[in-house]
């Protein structure tokens, strides 16, 4: 089992920034492929960003490329998502996700999910 706890969400004006964090436990963090997903009410969960076990490879959804940065600190068992130039359409619940077997996942098909943290961007 992997436990994931997100933090850092909140209310921000359009053009602002937020940094999300996710602390993982239960497995060796450096052996987990990690990612961020988000969901808006009434819509399917959307892939936001992914990072490989070592952190050497990252991928982003088209809607966040150039604005969001995913990173990880394997010594601290922590995943991050730096979100800049936020737009109202970035509003949603952001989930940290982990996978035990894959190297990198660029879809929503992860083994484990956190409880989510709300991000609201006002116009």
N, C-alpha and C positions, 0 to 999 in steps of 0.2 A: 504494500500500500504506500501511496505517496500522499502527503498532506501539503496543501498549497494555501497560503494566506496572502491575499492582496491588500494593499493599502495605497493611499495617495490620491484617490479620486476626490472630486469636489466640483464646485461651480466656478467657472471661469468665463471671462468675456472672450468673444471672438478675437483671434489674433494672439491670445495669451498662450501660456505654457503650463503643463503639468508633468510631474514625474511619478509614474506608478512603480511600485515595488511588489515583489512576490517572494516570500520566504518559503522554501521547500524543506520538508523533512520526511524521513521514512526510508529513503534510499540515498545512495551516494549521488550527490547532486551532479557531479561531473560526468555521470553516466546517463543523464537524462537529456533527451532532446526537449527543448522548451519553446513555448510560443505564447502569443497574446491573441485572443479572439474577442469579438465584441458582438453584442446583440441589442437591437432596438425592438421595442414592443411591436409585435405583429410581423416581424421579419425574421428570417433565418439567421442563425449565428454566422458571423463573417470572419474570415481569416484576416488578421492584421499584420502580424510579424512573426518570424521564426528565427531561431538561432541554434546552431549545432552544439554538440556537447562541449567542444573546446572553445566555442565562441568565435572560431575563425570564419564561419560562414553565416551570413544573414540573408533573409528574404523578406519582402514586404508586399502587402496588398497594393494594388494600383492606386487606390484612393488615398494612401498615406505616404507613398514614396516621396522622399525629399523633405518630409516634415517630421516623421517619427524615426526614432532610433532605438533599436533593441540592443541590450547588452546584458552580460551576466558576470557575477563575481563568484567563481566556484569556491573560493576560500570562505565566503560568507553565506553560501547556499542561497544566493539571492539573484533574482531576475529583475531587470528594469525595463521600463518603456518611457523614454523621453519624448514628450509630445509637444511640438512647437507649431506656431501658426494655426492654432486650433480653429475649426469651423463649426457652425451649429450642427452640421450633418455628422460630426464626430461624436455627438451625444449618444450615450448608450451605457450598458453595463459591460465592463471590461473584465475578461476572465484570463487568468494565468492557466496554462495547460502544460502537461508533461507527458512524455512517452518513454517507456522503458526500452523499446526495441529499435526504434528508428534512429537514424542519424540526424535527419532534418525533416520536418513535416510542414508542408505549405498548404494544408487544408485544415478542416476543423476536426479531423479524425484523430484525436488524442486519447490516451488511456485515462488520464486524470485531469480534473478541473478544480479550480478554487471556487469560492462562494461568490466571487465577483465584487467589483467596486464601481460605483456609479460615477460617471463623468457627464457633466452637463455644461454645454457651451452656449452661452446666451449671445444673441445678435445685437 
